[in-house]
Amino acid sequence: MLVRMPRYEYRCRDCGETFERSRPMAESDRPAECSRGHADTVKLLSTVAVGNTAEAPAAAGGCCGGGCCS
């Protein structure tokens, strides 16, 4: 049985390496060592690009879509 786990991106504070780990959501905040063995890492906030679909049309208006920007 294939079990898919989310991928998380981390950055090492010691050497600056950015790397990914697949792990369960419950373990996403657990420290992750970089390839050089440093344990002082921080989880990064990753963004996901999603294309436009017929069910979710693009917002019209200002920068936030609500027309609040002048």
C-alpha positions in Angstrom: 0.0 0.0 0.0 1.4 3.4 -1.0 1.2 6.0 1.7 1.7 9.6 0.6 3.1 12.0 3.1 3.3 15.8 2.8 6.7 17.3 1.9 8.1 20.1 4.1 10.9 22.5 3.3 13.5 23.4 5.9 16.5 25.8 6.1 19.6 25.1 8.2 20.5 28.1 10.3 24.1 27.0 10.5 25.0 26.5 6.8 22.0 28.0 5.0 21.1 24.8 3.1 17.5 24.5 2.1 16.1 21.0 1.9 12.9 19.0 1.9 11.6 16.1 4.0 8.6 13.9 3.6 7.0 13.2 6.9 3.6 12.9 8.6 1.9 16.2 9.5 2.2 15.3 13.2 6.0 15.4 12.8 6.3 18.5 10.7 7.7 20.7 13.5 10.2 18.1 14.7 13.8 19.1 14.0 15.2 17.9 10.7 19.0 17.6 10.2 20.5 19.0 7.0 22.9 16.9 4.9 25.8 18.2 6.9 24.4 17.0 10.2 23.3 20.3 11.6 20.2 20.1 13.7 19.4 23.9 14.1 16.8 24.1 11.3 13.6 26.0 10.8 10.5 24.9 8.8 9.8 27.2 5.9 6.4 28.3 4.7 5.9 27.0 1.2 3.5 28.3 -1.3 1.6 26.3 -3.8 0.6 27.7 -7.2 -2.9 26.6 -8.3 -4.2 27.3 -11.7 -7.5 29.0 -12.5 -10.5 26.6 -12.9 -14.1 27.1 -14.0 -15.2 26.5 -10.4 -12.9 29.2 -8.9 -12.7 32.2 -11.2 -10.1 34.8 -10.7 -11.1 37.8 -8.5 -11.8 41.1 -10.2 -10.9 44.4 -8.8 -7.9 45.8 -6.8 -4.8 44.1 -5.6 -6.7 42.0 -3.1 -9.8 41.4 -5.4 -12.1 43.4 -3.2 -11.6 46.9 -4.6 -10.1 48.2 -1.4 -7.0 49.6 -3.0 -6.9 53.0 -4.7 
